[in-house]
């Protein structure tokens, strides 16, 4: 889904609360750390010395209070342990030590968590407060991001499993009307589903992947069988949010075959190819390999025909199985639906991540094209990255400002080749020093910092923690 400008509407109707169970304060009392911070006592400092120091790996992650009855368990892949190695030829920023990269990422996570992770909408429930517009509480996109981050940051955050399980429960409380294993995309300030009880594909794709991470982080032998739940969501994505040929991702489960306009269209930011590979590994279903191949074919077709010099993809693509083309203005969200805008800005991060975890040369080609262009367009200064481009590289109208939603994703894209080291260092430094923005920008920045610091991993590459008894 697309980011909409954040407003200052206060959450008053949902019973949101801090971890100690007190009612959430209004924005006027936001400075009261006891009421608004999601960090438990001592949590923020648990990895403050840098997860790379090794101390965080001994932190126990507690599921107490999550509503799932999960036992205390040390995460198998604690943040900062770097047990997963990125693909040959990839690079990390070298303007800071590994310990400092980890420390910057974990510190920013603590800040992000205190601002956006909230308790409420039921006992033991947690959600990401997105406030995308007046009356909004959260969206499934943000919920997926929150579940990813809770699983990845375990080991730094001793309460990560509690938060993860609470977000899982919230997800289960808010199903799409089309499938109980997909999430309704939007909840209002009263915690109710609103604006149509249907799904947005990206949220469910991240939720399924996060459940696979949780299985390899804590195992599936307690009250929540993360692996089994992941497989349910994966199957629902396949049956409800892929087209009939399983060749492209639909905009959501609401895209009906009888509606040619929306059914025969896709969103480039849903090309989360590393996740698709993990879905195939977990399920044994060759559908996902086919989707990977057809998605890369579509990317190459769009690049060749519409953006050979830039590699940019549009927010929306029409007719992906026929004559793929950028969507027209105001196709679904706005004047830049056929341009590189607030959906597609995530593409460099998502595509590069597939190369980093799998070494797929198709991802490397896409990331290198983007990186070569953006370095030239900005004169090597990431502060000059604009907030939106036409596919030929011309800045879009009204894009003359810097935001991490557009700048930070070019960091992972630079990691695919050693010739980009100076540019990668500059993007890392720009992201690390950037001032807070809103939910969308801050979350994209954090997720890209996780990748740039070398802390992303593929669940299929990690050993089983435990398997539930048959």
C-alpha positions in Angstrom: 0.0 0.0 0.0 1.0 3.6 -0.5 2.2 5.9 2.2 -0.2 8.8 2.9 1.0 11.9 4.7 0.9 11.3 8.4 -1.5 13.5 10.4 -1.6 14.4 14.1 -4.8 12.7 15.0 -4.6 11.3 18.5 -5.4 7.7 19.3 -8.2 7.9 21.9 -10.7 5.1 21.2 -8.7 1.9 21.0 -7.4 1.4 24.6 -3.8 1.3 23.4 -1.5 0.9 26.3 2.1 0.6 27.4 3.5 -2.8 28.3 2.6 -2.3 31.9 -1.1 -2.3 31.0 -1.8 1.4 31.6 -4.0 3.2 29.2 -2.0 5.0 26.4 -1.4 8.6 27.1 -2.5 11.3 24.6 0.1 13.0 22.5 0.2 15.9 25.0 1.7 13.4 27.5 3.9 11.7 24.9 7.0 12.7 26.8 6.0 10.5 29.7 8.3 7.5 29.1 6.4 5.3 31.5 3.3 5.6 29.4 4.4 5.5 25.8 7.6 3.6 25.5 7.3 0.0 24.4 10.7 -0.9 25.9 10.6 -2.8 29.1 12.8 -1.8 31.9 16.4 -2.5 30.8 15.3 -3.4 27.3 16.7 -0.4 25.5 20.1 -1.1 27.0 20.2 -4.8 26.4 22.0 -4.3 23.1 23.2 -0.8 23.7 26.8 -1.8 23.7 26.4 -3.3 20.2 25.0 -6.7 19.4 28.3 -7.5 17.8 29.9 -7.6 21.2 28.4 -11.0 21.8 26.6 -10.1 25.0 23.2 -9.9 23.4 23.3 -13.5 22.3 22.8 -14.6 25.9 19.6 -12.6 26.3 16.5 -14.7 26.8 13.5 -13.7 24.9 10.3 -14.1 26.9 6.9 -14.8 25.7 5.3 -14.2 29.0 2.3 -11.9 28.7 2.0 -12.4 25.0 -1.3 -14.3 25.3 0.3 -17.4 23.6 1.9 -18.9 26.7 5.2 -19.2 25.0 8.2 -20.4 27.1 11.3 -18.4 27.7 13.8 -19.2 25.0 17.1 -17.9 23.8 16.8 -17.0 20.1 18.7 -19.3 17.8 19.8 -16.4 15.5 20.3 -13.4 17.8 20.7 -10.0 16.3 24.4 -9.2 15.8 25.5 -12.9 15.7 26.1 -12.7 11.9 25.6 -16.5 11.5 24.4 -15.9 7.9 26.8 -14.8 5.2 25.7 -12.6 2.3 26.4 -13.6 -1.3 30.0 -13.6 -2.7 30.9 -10.2 -4.1 28.6 -8.3 -1.8 29.9 -5.6 0.5 29.0 -3.9 3.8 29.6 -0.3 4.7 33.2 0.1 5.9 32.9 3.6 7.3 32.0 2.1 10.6 33.1 -1.2 12.3 30.7 -4.1 12.4 30.0 -3.5 16.1 29.2 0.1 15.3 26.9 -0.9 12.4 25.1 -3.2 14.8 24.9 -0.6 17.5 23.5 2.1 15.3 20.8 -0.3 14.0 19.8 -1.6 17.4 19.8 1.9 18.8 17.5 3.1 16.1 15.3 0.0 16.6 14.8 1.1 20.2 13.8 4.5 19.1 11.5 3.2 16.4 9.9 0.7 18.9 9.2 3.4 21.4 7.5 5.5 18.8 5.4 2.9 16.9 5.0 -0.4 18.7 1.9 -0.2 20.8 -0.1 -2.5 23.1 -3.9 -2.6 22.8 -7.0 -3.9 21.0 -7.1 -6.9 23.3 -5.1 -8.6 26.1 -1.6 -9.4 25.0 -2.0 -7.7 21.6 0.5 -5.5 19.9 0.3 -3.5 16.7 2.3 -0.9 14.8 0.7 2.5 15.0 0.8 3.9 11.5 -1.7 6.8 11.6 -1.6 7.0 7.8 -4.6 9.4 7.9 -7.2 10.8 10.3 -8.9 7.8 12.0 -6.3 5.2 11.1 -4.8 3.0 13.7 -2.7 0.6 11.7 -2.4 -1.2 8.3 -1.3 -4.7 7.4 1.8 -3.3 5.6 3.0 -1.9 8.9 2.0 -5.0 10.8 4.1 -7.1 8.5 7.1 -4.8 9.1 6.6 -5.0 12.8 6.6 -8.8 12.8 9.7 -8.9 10.6 11.6 -6.6 13.0 10.5 -8.4 16.2 11.9 -11.7 14.8 15.1 -10.1 13.5 15.8 -8.1 16.6 15.5 -11.0 19.0 18.6 -11.2 21.1 18.9 -7.5 21.2 15.4 -7.1 22.5 14.7 -9.5 25.3 10.9 -9.0 24.8 11.0 -9.6 21.1 9.0 -12.9 21.3 6.3 -11.4 23.5 5.9 -8.6 20.9 5.9 -11.0 18.0 3.3 -13.3 19.6 1.2 -10.3 20.4 1.3 -9.1 16.8 0.5 -12.6 15.6 -2.6 -12.6 17.8 -3.6 -9.2 16.5 -3.2 -10.5 12.9 -5.5 -13.4 13.7 -8.0 -11.1 15.2 -8.3 -9.1 12.0 -8.8 -11.6 9.1 -9.7 -10.6 5.6 -13.3 -11.5 4.6 -11.9 -13.5 1.8 -9.6 -15.7 3.8 -9.0 -16.3 7.5 -5.3 -16.6 6.8 -4.9 -13.1 5.3 -5.1 -9.8 7.2 -7.6 -7.1 6.7 -5.5 -4.3 5.4 -6.8 -1.4 7.6 -8.0 -0.9 11.1 -9.5 2.3 12.5 -8.9 4.0 15.9 -11.6 1.7 17.5 -9.5 -1.4 16.4 -12.2 -2.3 13.9 -11.6 -3.3 10.3 -12.5 -0.5 8.0 -12.3 0.6 4.3 -13.2 -2.8 3.1 -12.3 -6.0 5.0 -9.9 -7.2 2.4 -6.1 -7.6 2.0 -3.1 -5.8 0.7 -0.6 -8.3 -0.7 2.6 -6.8 0.8 1.4 -7.1 4.4 0.6 -10.8 4.1 3.8 -11.6 2.2 5.8 -10.0 5.1 3.7 -11.7 7.8 4.2 -15.1 6.2 8.0 -14.5 6.0 8.1 -13.3 9.6 6.5 -16.5 10.8 9.2 -18.5 9.0 11.8 -16.4 10.7 10.1 -17.0 14.1 10.2 -20.8 13.4 13.9 -20.6 13.0 14.4 -18.2 15.9 12.3 -19.9 18.6 11.1 -23.1 17.1 7.5 -24.3 16.8 7.1 -26.5 19.8 5.1 -24.1 22.0 1.6 -22.7 21.8 2.1 -21.1 18.4 3.4 -23.4 15.7 5.0 -20.7 13.6 5.9 -23.0 10.8 2.3 -24.4 10.4 0.9 -20.9 10.6 3.4 -19.6 8.0 2.3 -22.4 5.6 -1.3 -21.4 6.1 -0.6 -17.8 5.1 1.6 -18.9 2.2 -1.1 -21.1 0.8 -3.7 -18.3 1.2 -1.3 -15.9 -0.6 -1.1 -18.4 -3.4 -4.8 -19.0 -3.8 -6.1 -15.5 -3.1 -3.4 -13.0 -4.1 -1.7 -14.5 -7.1 -3.3 -14.5 -10.5 -4.9 -17.7 -11.9 -1.6 -18.7 -13.5 0.5 -17.9 -10.4 2.6 -15.6 -12.6 2.2 -12.3 -10.7 1.1 -10.8 -7.4 -2.4 -9.2 -7.4 -3.0 -5.9 -5.6 -4.9 -7.8 -2.9 -7.5 -10.5 -2.5 -10.1 -8.0 -3.6 -8.8 -8.0 -7.3 -11.5 -10.0 -9.0 -11.0 -11.8 -12.4 -14.1 -10.1 -13.6 -12.5 -6.7 -13.2 -9.9 -6.5 -15.9 -8.5 -3.1 -14.8 -7.3 -4.2 -11.4 -7.0 -8.0 -11.9 -4.6 -7.5 -14.8 -2.3 -5.3 -12.8 0.4 -5.6 -10.2 2.4 -3.4 -7.8 6.2 -3.5 -8.1 6.8 -3.1 -4.4 5.2 -6.5 -4.0 8.1 -8.1 -5.9 9.5 -9.5 -2.6 11.5 -12.2 -4.3 13.6 -13.4 -1.4 10.4 -14.1 0.4 9.0 -16.1 -2.5 12.1 -18.3 -2.5 11.6 -18.9 1.2 8.0 -19.8 0.7 9.0 -22.4 -1.9 11.7 -23.8 0.4 9.2 -24.1 3.3 6.3 -25.5 1.4 8.0 -27.6 -1.3 5.6 -26.0 -3.8 7.2 -25.2 -7.2 4.6 -22.5 -7.7 7.0 -20.1 -6.0 9.9 -20.9 -8.3 7.6 -20.1 -11.2 6.6 -16.8 -9.6 10.2 -15.9 -9.1 11.0 -16.5 -12.7 8.0 -14.7 -14.1 8.6 -11.7 -11.8 12.2 -11.4 -13.0 11.0 -11.7 -16.6 8.5 -8.8 -16.0 11.2 -6.7 -14.3 13.5 -7.2 -17.3 10.8 -6.4 -19.8 9.8 -3.2 -18.0 13.5 -2.1 -17.7 14.2 -2.8 -21.4 11.2 -1.0 -22.7 10.6 1.9 -20.3 13.7 2.5 -18.2 16.9 1.2 -19.8 19.0 4.0 -18.4 17.6 4.0 -14.9 16.2 0.6 -14.0 13.3 2.3 -12.3 10.0 0.5 -12.0 6.6 2.2 -11.7 4.3 1.9 -8.7 1.8 0.0 -10.7 2.2 -2.2 -13.9 -0.8 -3.0 -16.1 -1.2 -6.2 -18.2 1.8 -8.1 -16.8 1.1 -11.2 -18.9 0.4 -9.4 -22.2 2.0 -6.1 -23.0 3.3 -4.8 -19.7 3.3 -1.0 -19.3 3.2 1.6 -16.5 -0.2 2.3 -15.2 -1.9 5.5 -16.2 -2.0 8.5 -13.8 -4.7 8.1 -11.1 -5.0 4.3 -11.8 -5.5 3.7 -8.1 -3.7 6.1 -5.8 -2.5 9.3 -7.6 -1.0 11.2 -10.5 2.3 9.2 -10.2 0.9 5.7 -10.3 2.9 5.1 -13.4 6.1 6.6 -12.0 8.7 5.7 -9.4 6.8 6.9 -6.4 5.9 6.0 -2.8 5.3 2.3 -3.5 8.2 1.6 -5.9 10.7 3.5 -3.7 11.1 0.2 -1.8 12.2 -1.7 -4.9 16.0 -1.2 -4.6 16.0 -2.6 -1.1 13.7 -5.5 -1.9 15.4 -6.5 -5.1 19.0 -6.2 -3.7 18.0 -8.3 -0.7 17.4 -11.2 -3.0 20.9 -11.0 -4.3 22.4 -10.7 -0.9 20.7 -13.9 0.4 20.7 -16.0 -2.7 23.3 -14.6 -5.1 20.7 -14.4 -8.0 22.4 -12.5 -10.8 19.0 -11.2 -12.0 18.7 -9.3 -8.8 22.3 -8.1 -9.1 21.6 -6.7 -12.6 18.5 -4.9 -11.4 20.3 -3.4 -8.4 23.4 -2.4 -10.4 21.3 -0.6 -13.0 19.6 1.4 -10.3 22.8 2.2 -8.5 24.7 3.3 -11.5 21.9 5.7 -12.4 21.3 7.2 -9.0 25.0 7.8 -8.4 25.2 9.7 -11.6 21.9 11.6 -11.1 23.0 12.8 -7.7 26.7 13.4 -8.3 27.4 10.8 -5.7 25.5 12.7 -3.0 22.6 10.7 -1.4 21.3 13.9 0.1 20.3 14.9 -3.5 18.0 11.9 -3.9 14.5 13.2 -4.7 11.2 11.9 -3.5 10.0 10.5 -6.8 11.1 10.1 -10.4 9.6 9.5 -13.8 10.9 6.3 -15.3 13.4 8.2 -17.5 15.0 9.7 -14.3 13.4 13.1 -14.4 12.4 14.2 -10.8 8.6 14.2 -10.4 6.8 17.4 -9.7 6.9 18.3 -6.0 9.7 15.8 -5.3 12.3 18.4 -4.3 13.0 17.1 -0.8 14.9 14.4 1.0 13.2 11.5 2.6 14.5 8.1 3.8 11.6 6.4 2.1 13.5 7.1 -1.2 17.1 7.5 -0.1 17.7 4.6 2.3 16.6 1.8 -0.1 19.5 2.7 -2.4 21.9 1.5 0.4 21.1 -2.3 -0.1 21.2 -1.8 -3.8 24.8 -0.6 -3.6 25.8 -3.7 -1.6 25.8 -6.0 -4.6 29.1 -4.8 -6.0 32.4 -3.7 -4.5 32.7 -0.7 -6.8 29.9 1.0 -4.9 31.7 1.2 -1.6 32.0 5.0 -1.4 28.4 5.4 -2.4 27.3 2.8 0.1 29.2 4.5 2.9 27.5 7.8 2.0 24.0 6.3 2.0 24.6 4.6 5.3 25.9 7.8 6.9 22.9 9.7 5.4 20.4 7.2 6.8 22.2 6.9 10.2 22.1 10.6 10.7 18.7 11.3 9.3 16.1 13.0 11.5 12.9 11.2 12.4 10.1 11.4 9.9 6.8 9.4 10.0 5.9 5.7 10.3 6.6 4.8 6.7 9.9 6.6 6.2 11.2 5.6 9.6 10.3 1.9 9.1 11.9 1.7 5.7 15.0 3.3 7.1 15.2 0.8 9.9 14.7 -2.2 7.6 17.3 -1.1 5.2 19.7 -0.5 8.2 19.1 -4.1 9.2 20.1 -5.2 5.7 23.1 -2.8 5.4 24.5 -3.8 8.8 24.6 -7.5 7.7 21.8 -8.7 9.9 19.2 -10.0 7.4 19.0 -13.8 6.9 17.1 -16.4 5.0 15.1 -18.8 7.2 15.7 -21.8 4.9 19.5 -21.4 5.5 19.2 -21.8 9.2 18.8 -25.1 11.1 15.6 -26.3 12.7 15.2 -25.2 16.4 12.6 -27.9 17.2 9.8 -29.7 15.4 6.5 -30.3 17.2 5.5 -33.9 17.9 3.3 -35.4 15.2 
